[in-house]
């Protein structure tokens, strides 16, 4: 996780991240948005797990070649 950025409306927080997969594919400027309440109640590990869950769900919904 690169950064945690409170969003302008103060009800959400962007979790900015970058990831490199085993095959060398990189997402360098990714971000997910969570509620401010969730952000306040999550540990660092829970935030990383949330990012991993979102990436996993998005990747499983794409068609590979």
Helices and strands as residue ranges (DSSP letters): E 3-6, E 12-20, E 26-35, H 36-41, H 44-60
